[in-house]
């Protein structure tokens, strides 16, 4: 684990060297890939000792992880500023495992209305059936506004900042302090904030990452991670993960470890291009606003500037109210460099409609127009802007022809 001098800014240097033995040794640059389910033991005493090893990084049985898993877990924990990390099979499984670790029948959980849609489905379709009472709250609420929603049985405050689709930034520091006053644990989906937001410095107890996105970076692996910064939290999380059979392929872990070595370089390019393109879109007369907290003047910019060191390259574009779904469909279909896909964090740019897919029950969800979600990849931003320009031309042509 890193010492106290390691900061988010200095982490760029060890990233390319991650997963290897330190010092000068004769070895390939990339660490070996370890596969296996069954571990042979020295003797029966060694075998009987296995029960105490499930909370340690040791090779006892495949589901507990091996050297490939441990290298990735250590690096993700370091990136998030935590002490221990549990790798899971997907970003959604990271969220659900964390929630199941801390929620029991009769508990009350507060969840932002902007939460990731699949997490919301898990809550509505499964978690509530287990006797957990979940209450959605407006993600724009500050600590004073959220305080009356806490109950004596509120055990978890769930945060997602910026939020899915609409990118609301929450005051994590103040909300975490409020939750702890009420004896609740703070869980944060920090996928959007990878490398740019340090959760444990802002009072978070459990950080959740969809490693599928920017850490892998190549749109070819599904992985998740749950990170903690406390031994008691680690025991609780690890027990839940093992009980749920959470496991990830070492092949996928190895690919994620490889992706993380270029994380900083990729994030810099993603951010630089996204800011340029978001600013260009904001100046378009067809656009009402761009939901990208890193953009000056965008909703949540003040909190983002206070708490974040940068941003990823995913944002929402709200169009003026006169533009209809068929109009925007024509724009998206005309794009040549933007794929139509639901994930993000990879090298390719993506654009998808979000109208009809956003669920809100505690806030209006009305932004004054239909929204397209855009992910800016690693292509030249000048070329991406040219592609968007011809997409807007198609938008107008579609309106004139209908």
N, C-alpha and C positions, 0 to 999 in steps of 0.2 A: 504494500500500500504506500501511497505517496506521503512525504512528510509535509509539514505545515507550510513549507515554502512553495509547494507546487500550486500553480494557479491555472485558471482556464487559459490564460494567454501563453503560458510556458509549455503547455501540454503538447503543442505542435511538434516539438522535438522528439519526445519518446514514441510518438505514434508510429513512425516508420520502423522502429526497432522492436515493436511489441511482439510478444510470444516467443522470443528467443532467449537463450541463456545469456546472461550478462558476461562481459569480459571477452577476451580473445580466445575463441575455441574453433576447432576445425569443424565446420558445419555448413549446410546450405543456408542461404539467406532466409528462406521460408522454413518455418518449423515443420516437423513431420506431422502427418495426419494420423491420428489414432482412432481405430475402429474396434468395437468389441462389446459383447454382452457379459461374457463369463470371465471372471478373474480367478486364476489359480492361486492358492494360498500355500504358504510355506509349511504350515502344520495346522492342527485343529485349534490350537491356542490363537493363532493368527486369524483363523476363520471366526472364532467366537468373539473376537475383538471388533468385528465389523460393526456391531450395533452402535458403538460410540463414534464411528467414523462418518456417519451420514451427514454430520454438520461440518465436516472438515473437507478439505480438498485432498482426497486420497482415492486411489483406484481400488474400489471394493466390489462394485457391481456396475454394469453399464449405465443403469438409470441414474446413478449418483454422479455421473460425469467422469471424464478422464482428462488427461493433460491438455487435449485440444479445447474442451469445454472450459477448463480452469483458466487457460490463457485468455480466452475471450471474456470470461467473467471478471477477471482481474482488471482488464483494460476498461471495460464498460464501467465498473465501479470507480475507477480512477477518473474517467471522463466526467461522471456525474458528481464526483466529490464525496462518494460514499465509501463504505468499508467492505460490503459483501454484495454479491449479485447472483440472482437465480435466472438462468437462461430458460426460456420457454419456447413453445413451438410456433408462436405467432404474437403479433402485437395485441390482438384481442385476448389471447390466453394469458398474457401478462396482466392485463387489466382485470380479468375475471379471477385469476389466481389471487391477486392482491386483495380483491374485495372479499373473496371467500375466506381468506386468512383472518380477516378482522371483523366479519359480520356474522352474527348468530340470530336465530329466531327471536323475535321480539325487539331487535335493535332498530334504530332509526338512522337513516343515512341521507345526507344532503348531497345532491348532484346538480351540477350546472345544466341549464336547459340546452346549452350548446354542445353537450357531450357527444363524442363520436357515436355515430348511429348504431354500430354493431354492439357497443357497450350498452347503449340504451335498450336494444333488443334483449340482451342478456338480462338486464334489470327487470324489464317488463314481462318477459316470457318465463324466466327461471327464478331469479333472485326473489322476486315478490312471492313466488309460490313456496319458498322456503321459510316464510314468516318474517322476512325483513321488510320493514316499511321504508320505502324510498320516496323522498320528496324532491322534486325538481325546483330549482330556484333561478331567478333571472341572473345571468352571469354578469350583468352590469352592477349588481348590488355591491356596495362597500360593506365594511365591517358593521357599521351602525344599522344598515338595512338588513343584513343577514342575521344579526343577533337574535331578533325575536323568533326566528325559525328553529332555533336550537331547543331540544327537549331534554328531559332528564335521561332518556335512553338514546340520545344521539351519540353514536360511537365512532362514526366516520364522516369527515367532510371530504368530499371528492372534488378535485379541481382539474380543470383542463384549460391551460392558458398558453398561447391563444387557443380559442375554441375552434372546433371543427366547422368548416364551411364559412363561418362568419367572423372568426378570428378576434373574438373579444379577449382583451387582456385583463386578467384579474389581479388584484392587489394581494399577491400570495403572502407577503410578509404579514400584513395586517389580518388577513383571514386566517392564517395559520395560528397567529397569536390568539385570536378569538376562539378558535377550535380547542386549543390547549387549555384555555380558561374553563372550558366546559368538559374537559377530560376526554375529548375526541381525538382520534388519530387523523392525520392529514395525508391523503393519497393524491398524488399529482400525476396526470398523464403529461409527461414532459417531452413527448415525441417531437413536437414542433420546436422545442427549445434546446435540442441536443447541441452541446458545446457552447451555447450562447446564454444559458440560464443555469445557475448553480442552485439546485433545489434545496439542498440541506443548509445552505447559508441563508435561506429564506424561511426556515422553520418547517419544511416538509419532513414527514416521517418516512414515506415510501414513494419512490419515484418509479414511473412506468415508462418504458421505451418500446416502440415498435422498431426493432432493429432492421426490419424489412426495408425501411425507408432510407434515410441518408447514410446510416452506418454501413449497410451492405452496398448501396449506391449503384447497383447494376441491374435492379429489377428482376433478379433471378433466384431469390431466396426469401423464405418466410421465417421470421424469427422474432422473439420478444425478449424482454428482460425486465426484472423487478429488482430495484436497488434499495438497500437500507443502509443506515449509518449507526446502528445500535445492535448490540448482541442479542437483546431480548427480542427485538423485531426480527432479527435473522432467524432465531429459533422458531418463531411463530410462522414466518414466511416459508422456511424450508420444510417444516412439517406439513403445511398445507400443500406445497408443490409436490412433495413425495406422495401424499395421500391421493392427489389428483392424477398422479402418473405423469406429471409434466416432464418432458424430455425433448431434446432437439438433436437432430442428426449431427454427428461430428463433422461430416462433410459440409453441412450448412454453416456450422460454427467456424470452420476453417475459412470458408469463403467470406464470411463476415469479418473475420480477423484481417483478411487481406484487404477488404474494402476500407476498414478503419484506418489503414496506413496512409490513405490519400484523403481522409475525411476533411482535414483542414484546408487543403488546396481546393478540393471540390466545393466546400462551403463558401470559400471566398469568391469563387467564380459565380456560383449560384446567386449569392447575395448581390454582388456587383451588377449582374445582368438583371436581376429581378427589380432592383431599385430603378434602374434606367428604364425598363419597360413599364413598370408600374407608373412612373412619372409621365411617360408618354401617353399611357391610357387615361390617366387622370385629366389630361388636357383635351381629350377627345370630346366633342359636343354630345356624342351619343351616350357618354358615360356619366352617371350621376355621382358615383364615388368609387374609390378603390379601397377594399378592406385589406389593408396591409399595414400593420402597426408601425413598421419601420419607416413608412413614408410620412414625411412631415405633413401635418394636417389631417392625417387619417385617424379614425377612431382608435383610442388606446395608445396614441403615440407618446404621450407624456410618461405613462407607466412603463412602456417599452424602453424608452430612453433611459429611465432610472434604473431598470432591473436587468436589461439584456446587453450583451456585448456585440450582438449582430443578429441576423435573422436568416432563416431558410428562404426558399424561393417559391412558396405556395401562397396564393392570395385569391381573394374574391373580387369580381368586377360587377358592380351594380349598374345596370343600364337605366336610362331614363324611362319613365313609366309607359311611354308610347310604344316601346319596342316589345313585340309579342314573342312567345315561345317559337313559333315557326320562323320568325325573323332571325332569332339567335341561333336556331338550329341551322339555318342556311349559312350563317357566319362560320360556325364551327365546322360544318361539312366542307367549307371552302378552304380551310387551312391545310397547308401541305406539310409544314414542319412540326405541327402540333398533333400528336396522336390523341385519340379519344380513349382514355383509359382512366381507371379509378384509383390507382395508387399514385405515389409521388416519391421523390427523393432519388430517383434514378438519373441517368445522364440525358434522357430524352425529355423534351417539352410535351406537356399534355394540356388539354382543354376539355372540360366536360360541363354540361348544364347541371345546375343544382336545383332548378325549379321543379317542384313536385317531390323532392327527396328530403327536404328539411322538415323535421318535426319539432314543434314548440308547444309546450303546454303551460309554462310559467311566464313566458314573455311573448310579445307579439310576433317576433320573427319577421316583421314587415320593415324592409329597408327601402321602400319606395320604388322598387323596380325588381325585375328578374335578375338573377345572379348566375354568372359563369365562374367556375373555379379553374384557375390556371396554375400550372407548375412550370417554372422556367428551368430548362435543362442546361446543358453545357454547350449548346450551339452558340454561334456568334450572335450577340443581341441585335446587331444591325440587320441580320437576315431574318430574325424572328419578328422584328418590328415591320419589316417589309412584308412578311407573310400576314401579319395582323392587318396591315394597311389594305391588302387586297381582300382580306376577309371582310373588312368594313365596307369596301366597295360592293362586295356581293350582298351584304346586308341591305344596302340602299337599293340595289338592283332588285332584290327580292321584294322589297316594299313597293317599288314602282310597278312590278309585274303582277301584283295580287290585288 
